[in-house]
Every structure is written in C-alpha cells, then in structure tokens.
C-alpha cells in the first residue's frame, strides 16, 4: 500500500502498516496497565513512548546511567580538566529510518536537531574513491549511475556478472530473501555472481562492516536486504543525517522530558526512568510478572518489554526459568553477538585540513573502517575546537577482534589506527593529542548465515511479554537503528492489542524489489535452485 508524502520521507512508494483501531486513552477505562520496559536504548524508548501515548503507566529500567543504549552519550574530562562530550561513535540517521524518525519527531517535529551531510565518500587502499553525492534517488538509476562513475566498477564488469545468480540483489522480498540465500555468506555470494573484486572490497565491505561483521561471516540475505533498504528498494538515497549535538542533548534528554512531563492528550500515560539498575530475574505472577533487580528490590507489573541487547536477553532468560517454553528459550539462548569493535576519539591541538569531509568510509585499510571529523558536525566538539584551535577526530574499527582483546593487543590496534590516520590525513601526524578516549565493546547482534530463522521475534509464548531490539526478528525491510525503533513500536502495539487500545502506524521501504521483470527473473532462478 503506497502513501502520499507526509514529511516522513521523499519516497512515495514506501509502505504504510496501519495501526490497529481501539481506545486511545486506557486511563478512561479504569486503572492504567503497568508495564516495565527493561532497557532504555532506541527499542525500549520507542516501546515506552508507544505505551505511554495510550495511557499505560511505564517504568523504564536501564543498567547504564544514560539513555539511548548504543546511541547513548555522556561526558568525560580531558587531562586538563575540560569536560567534553563522548559517545559510542558516529551514527548515520538515514532518511529510510521512518520509525526512528517518528520517535525523534515527538520532540523535534521538523527534525531540526539532525543535519544532512553533503556526501558519504568511500576510499580504498589504492586511493580509489567512490561518492554518493549527486546520485539520482530513484532505483535502478541510482545504482546504475553509481556503477558507471565508480572507479571500481566498469561497464565490462556489469556484462560479466551472472544476472540470474545476481537476481536476489535486485529482487529482494522480505522475509523471502532469508529463505532463499540466508545459508550463504556474503563473500561467497558476491563471488558466485562475478561481482568485481575491487568494488566488492570497497562498497560491499564497507557496508557489511557497518553491521560489525566482515563479508565472509555475514549472511548473504542480510547483505541483499541491506542493498534493498538503502539503494535498490528506496528512493531516499544514501546521503544521511547526523545529530547536531551529542546524542543526549540532541535526542534523549528532550524525549525523557516529553515522557516524564505532565500528562497530555497525546501522552496520557506516565513514564518513570530508573537508571543504574540491572534486572536479575523475572517470574510469572498471575497474568503479569515480578521483577527482581540487583539490589534485591522487587516490583510487579501487568506486562513486560525486554529491550536489552542479545547478551542481556540471554542472561535474563537463563536466570528466569519461569519464562517461555523449551523452543523459545532455545531460540533466545542461540542468539549471538558480532565480533568486538573499537572507537578511538582524539582531541588534537590543531585542525585537520579544511577540505576533509565530515565522514570518510574506508576499505582494505585494516583495522580502520572510517574517520569522522566530529567538530564539523557536533556542537560541543565544534565549541571545543573553536576555543582551542584544535579538532576532534574519531576512528572506528569494526569487527577488529573475535572478542575484546587483552591490553597489549588493544594498545597495538590503537597504534595501528593512529598510523592509518596519519597516513590518510598527514597533517595530524604533527598534532599533539590533548585527550584520547578508546572505547571497546562487543554487544552488537550477529547476522551470520543461518541466524535469521531461529532468531526470536517480538512476540513470545506469553502474550504480555514481548521483545524489542536490533537483534530481534522483524519480517520487514529494516536494519540497525531502524530495526530497534521498529521492534520497539511493534512491542508496544502487541501489548496494546491485549487491552483493546489503538496501535501505532509503522512505515518501511517497499518489502520487495520494484522491478516486475527482475522479480520474475528472481522467481525463476529460485525455482531452478
């Protein structure tokens, strides 16, 4: 079902999933349902918003001291005592992220706290450079224009590709693509279709590693779905927005104020945030649940949203034998995390060259995956740079180690990242590092071959227990932050149906490829296999 443009995006062919009808304010019917949301990342915040806007009483329980999960933010101090903003690294807010943008729009209707970047350049070890600036937005012309002007993709490469084997890239359907090629890894799939090696290393490796995994360990179905979401299935384009300020200031503090402020017609329910507390155990209590946290305190609720990362979900379900059946518990136990990644933020005593882009993706420059000049787009970093004459630069290393390495190896990787920066941006070699923060994490969901089918979905064996997060299965074309937001809204909708309340409308890029011819070709190829 197509919808007219309404400010969510420019793609008039995006799909609308209408909200279920029902009561819009449960407080008018009697005592409000009490819901606990475990986890205050994007998924938990979306679920809490959806529930509170229908009159539920919501308690959000977060183990960290900040909101936003992997898009959280906090302050640190440099050696000279200066307080500076810090987070877990650069995040791209694509125009395709309709459900995330709807959440942010609750406090920023014009999304003025986001800023559109001009370009998303990619460069490889040979100096070859791709760019998304000025591409047409309509498929398939966007992909064709990108290929024709790319130094890593020539016309003869297009001729050599196997069109039948490549059909899944251009004729994606969700969730059908997972039934088709989720058993393959992305690297094998691209080799089978004769995708040119140079383009494979630059474009596809950059994108696959944004899922915190290298192509040889990433599901081919996830790669095809990603290509569909960001390119061949959407007219929104690949140029994205960034937050104008640190994430707490731009995104989550305003949302917290909205959720905890006086009740209104739009949000008749109440929300309370509890930070720095970890839920240790959940037990069934009648039709609801009793939670026990790490201080030993307990609370009883009518319904529960588990919006933790995969590790937290596995831990909590393992310590709560009262939850679910054997099959569901096995699905949860089988969820896995991607390899470890590192984010290195540097406060330098001099600026980088004026022509350096805000964001640069890299391929074949291990361990470096991208460079961000933070003071070019983030307010607090820009203020520090203006006051000191310096710059704030961030380096990402995705899938850099199987697990978070020992200190000696971490130091070696840190030095290699710094050497890459000096080689890429030589003016930084003479800079003094005024401050440095090196962050290591391993908490992103894994998207390897075979992971999709057993992945737990939003609904569980208990109608009043739901899951949300970017590691939770959603049979819609969504990824990364948008999967988190979408499953959060879906979790709220599932519980609201229990009480006869109205749901929330969702959107996505089209669930299948746009070309009838390519879809027919893909169907024939699939049947032939």
Secondary structure, DSSP 8 states (H G I E B T S, - for coil): -B----SS-S-TT-EEE-----BS-GGGTSS--EEEEE--BHHHHHHHHHHHTTT-EEEEEESSSSSBGGG-EEEEE-TTS-EEEEES----B-TT-HHHHHHHTTT-TT-TTEEE-S--EEEETT--EE--TT---STTHHHHHHHHH-TT--HHHHHHS-TTTTHHHHS-BTTHHHHHHTTSBHHHHHHHTT--HHHIIIIIHHHHHTTTS-GGGSBHHHHHHHHIIIIIT-SS-S--EEESS-HIIIIIHHHHHHHHS---SS--SEEEEEES--EEEEEEETTEEEEEETTS-EEEESEEEE---HHHHHHHHHT-TTSS-HHHHHHHHT--B--EEEEEEEEESS---TT--SEEEEESSTT--EEEEGGGT-HHHHHHHHHHT-EEEEEEEEEEESS---HHHHHHHHHHHHHHHHHHSGGGTT--EEEEEEEEE--SB---TTHHHHS-BSB-SSTTEEE-STTSB-SSS--HHHHHHHHHHHHHHHHHHHTTB----EEES-SB-S-HHHHHHHHHHHHH-
